[in-house]
Amino acid sequence: MTPSGRALVRLLLVTTLALAPALAFAQGPGKTASRRKAPVPVQVKGTRVSLAPPEGFTEAKSFSGFRQEETGASLMVTELPLPFAKVSQGLTAEALTSQGMEPLSRKPAKVGGHKGFLVQARQSSGDQVFLKWILVLGDDSDTLVLTAAWREQDSKALSRPLERAVRSTRWDRDAEPGPGLELFTLKQTPGLKEAQRVQNTVLYTRDGKPPGTPPTEGPSLIVAPSLANTHVGEDVEAFSRVRLDAAGRGLTVESSALLTVDGLKGHEVVAHGKDSTTQRDFTLYHVLLLDEGRYFLLQGRVGGEDRAAYLEHFKTAVRSFQRVPIP
């Protein structure tokens, strides 16, 4: 897998497994799940997946999946054009622990004819504790990740219904996914063309082609919205550096500055490092923009003689960023 491909894997896993639901903003106790109605399968917008969300969950407006407004619990669906074995490496007990989660259990799962595994994990944020079901299915070419998250205090009402919901998943690999959510645009992308769209995450490359198997590749820019509301506080620089650390070890920061784009507070970093696989030097351009209860992560990567030109291209693209209003 090329460096851009590995970067895409890391960003997708970071945004998929980050403390996703707006649980920190939910108020009051959740209600006991009702048994008056059997959940009905629903097509998940922008995906080839259908599932039966628990009663009281409605279609989310900022990610592919469902959300319960009262408690902030969420059920997110992410299709990745990446091998199951590669994605699984980011979901080992060690990997989950490094992302601030406490693995509680892991067991094999077969859902809708697809094999994989089901993980339960606990995660804390401030004085609140959250639980997650993470179902991972896939093969040598594609992987499906479903993440259900809820406050620990709502476990009696939500744990079993959410487990049933993820196990109700049907993944039609032959279907064409419907249009995903349009959360942002880049008005200017000099030297870059859109190459790949994985739901709400977009990859841009010089030639407009997605990462392939050859080890040589050109500059790339990835724009990844957080998949749901996330409480990150007011210190944009501190949170940005946490996300920068997730981009890889051994990075040396060259410059760091605050910026404002589309009215959003943000933080910009230029860093360099050495790719652990190719042993080639590269430059990383990293920007994090804070919105209300969510963030946008933009990361450009370039090596060699293209550095000077593409750092300017990345800066131009980032400063042309605009949010698409959520209906």
Secondary structure, DSSP 8 states (H G I E B T S, - for coil): --HHHHHHHHHHHHHHHSS-S-GGG--S-------SS----EE-TTSSEEE---TT-EE-SSSSEEE-TTT--EEEEEEESS-HHHHHGGGSHHHHHHTTEEEEEEEEEEETTEEEEEEEEEEEETTEEEEEEEEEEE-SS-EEEEEEEEEGGGHHHHHHHHHHHHHT-EE-TTS--------EEES--TT-EEEEEETTEEEEESSS----SSS----EEEEEE-SS-----S-HHHHHHHHHHTT-SS-EEEEEEEEEETTEEEEEEEEEEE-TTT--EEEEEEEEEEETTEEEEEEEEE-GGGHHHHHHHHHHHHHTEEE----
